[in-house]
Amino acid sequence: MQINLLFLAVLLCSLVQNANATHISEPILSEPKTEYKLGEKIVLNGWVSYNDQPTAEVLLNFKVIRPDGTTAVEQSSPSDDSGHFAFEFDTNDQIHGTYQVIITSHCLEIHRHICTYKNKTLAVEVIED
């Protein structure tokens, strides 16, 4: 009987410990360009790292903040089958200055309840031609 209680106690402790686990994925940019001419498309490529491996189907949020602090665009899309992502933002009809591009990893759907949201912020300078 005591062995069964000890086993049950160990089992419960391991379940409680796993309840606090987190899923951490992170967007990794691949050689980002940080200066564009007004009218050019800002193009960012990268991959989603989970346990240092590219991971497919991880939802990413892309947000671009203009130099005046307003949001230019916000959109979401998942990483592809090989764990990579691409984001484009057209600077036509925008103003010159420093833009902040924030890429946030929202984890796999099955891990949303234990997700730690990690992001990358890149300052991009848009200059007049």
LINSUL-V589570 format. One record per backbone hydrogen bond with DSSP energy under -0.5 kcal/mol. NH is the residue of the N-H (numbers start at 1). CO is the residue of the C=O. If there is no record, write none. Layout:
# LINSUL-V589570
nh=NH co=CO
nh=NH co=CO
This chain:
# LINSUL-V589570
nh=5 co=1
nh=6 co=2
nh=7 co=3
nh=8 co=4
nh=9 co=5
nh=10 co=6
nh=11 co=7
nh=12 co=8
nh=13 co=9
nh=14 co=10
nh=15 co=11
nh=16 co=12
nh=17 co=13
nh=18 co=14
nh=19 co=15
nh=20 co=16
nh=20 co=17
nh=21 co=18
nh=23 co=114
nh=24 co=22
nh=25 co=23
nh=25 co=116
nh=26 co=49
nh=28 co=47
nh=30 co=45
nh=31 co=29
nh=36 co=125
nh=38 co=127
nh=40 co=37
nh=42 co=89
nh=43 co=41
nh=44 co=87
nh=46 co=85
nh=47 co=28
nh=48 co=83
nh=49 co=26
nh=49 co=47
nh=50 co=48
nh=50 co=53
nh=53 co=50
nh=55 co=48
nh=57 co=79
nh=59 co=57
nh=59 co=107
nh=60 co=77
nh=61 co=104
nh=62 co=75
nh=63 co=102
nh=64 co=73
nh=65 co=63
nh=65 co=100
nh=66 co=64
nh=66 co=70
nh=69 co=66
nh=72 co=64
nh=72 co=70
nh=73 co=64
nh=75 co=62
nh=77 co=60
nh=79 co=58
nh=80 co=84
nh=83 co=80
nh=85 co=46
nh=87 co=44
nh=89 co=42
nh=91 co=40
nh=94 co=91
nh=97 co=126
nh=99 co=97
nh=99 co=124
nh=100 co=65
nh=101 co=99
nh=101 co=122
nh=102 co=63
nh=102 co=100
nh=103 co=101
nh=103 co=120
nh=104 co=61
nh=104 co=102
nh=105 co=118
nh=106 co=59
nh=111 co=108
nh=112 co=109
nh=114 co=111
nh=115 co=112
nh=116 co=23
nh=117 co=115
nh=118 co=105
nh=118 co=116
nh=120 co=103
nh=122 co=101
nh=124 co=99
nh=124 co=122
nh=125 co=34
nh=126 co=97
nh=126 co=124
nh=127 co=36
nh=127 co=125
